Amino acid sequence: NDGNGAFLANFGHLFKPVTKKDWLFETRTDLFSHYKMNQDAQRVDAFQEQSRTGVLGRLLDTMEKKGMAVSPISINTLTVMLDGKPETGRLVDILPSNGARGFIFRRIFEETIIDLNS
């Protein structure tokens, strides 16, 4: 009620409460697969209501619907977490972990750049 909140992610994924006796039959995912747990954590869609989307991608979809400009960036690779609804057509910028390439100044642009900045 204080207006405070917290967001927790990447700590495991269960679709419903289970016990030691029934977890094998009651879970819909492989609890001991790092790959599967990673995918489920990035999707946060236990009941597959919005398949092929990630938790941040859906958040970006909602922000766009509300008129906000969004521009997702990923480091080194595209992740499931940033996937929104395909119909948005939103692309993710992927940057290398060592940073963006520097601008290579070419003499042929010198006059144009000077004109733009005059």
N, C-alpha and C positions, 0 to 999 in steps of 0.2 A: 503493500500500500504506500510505501515511501517513494514510489516512482523509480526505484532501482531495478536493474535486471542483470542477468548474466547469460552468456551463451557458451555452452560447452560442446565440444566436438572431438571426435577421434578417440573415444575411450571404449569402444566396443559397440556391438549392435545386437540387440535382442528384439524380437517382434512382440513378445509378451513374456510375462514372468514364467520362469521354469525352475524345476528342482533338479537335484542330482539324478533322480529316478526317471524323469520324463524329458530332459533336455534334448536327447537324441531324436525323439519322435515329434516333439513340439516345435522345434526350431526350423526355420525355412532357409537357413544359410549354414555354411560351413564355418563354425565358430573357431576352428583352429587353422584356418587358412589366412595368412597375412594378406594375400592378394584380395580375397573375397571381403575380408573385414575392411580393407582400405576402400574398396569400391562402395560398400554399403555406407561407410562413414562419409564418403564424398557425396553420396546421393541423398541420404537421410530421407528415404522414402520407403519405409518398412513394408507398406502394403502395395507398393508399385502402382500408385495412383497416377503418377506422372512419369511413366517409364522413360528412360534414356535422358533424364535431366538430372542436374546436380543441384545441391542446396543453394549455392551462390548464384547459379544460373537462373533459378526460379526467383531468387531475390532481385536480380537484375531485371528480369521480365516485369516484375511488379513495379519496380522503380520507373522503368520506361513507360508503363501504362499510366503512371501518375505524372508524366511529362518531364521526368528527370533525364539528363544526358548521362549515359554510362559508357565506360570504355575499359573492359576487363583486360588485365595484363597477367601473363603467366611467365614463370622463369623456366627456361630450357625445354618445356614440353607442355602440351595441352593436357588438362586434367578433366576428369568427369565432373568434378565439382563446379566448373564454370559453364557447363552445358545448359543452355536454356532451351526453350521450345524452338524447334527448327524453323518455324515460320517467321521468327524475328529476323533471321538473316544476320544476326550479330556475330561478328568475328572477334576472336581473341588475339591480341598482340602477344607474340612470344618473344621474349628477350633472352639473350644468353646470360648465364650467371656471371660472366666477367664484364657485363655492362654493354651498353649500346656502342656501336662503332662511332668514332669521331667523324666530324664533317671534314671532307676532303675538299679544300679550297682549290678551285681551278681558275686560272687567270682569265679564261674566256668569260667567266661570270662576273669578274671584278667590276666592269662598268655598270652592269645591271644592278648589282648589289649596292654600289655607290648611289645610283639613281633612286633606288628604293628607300634608302636611308637619308636622302637629302631633304 
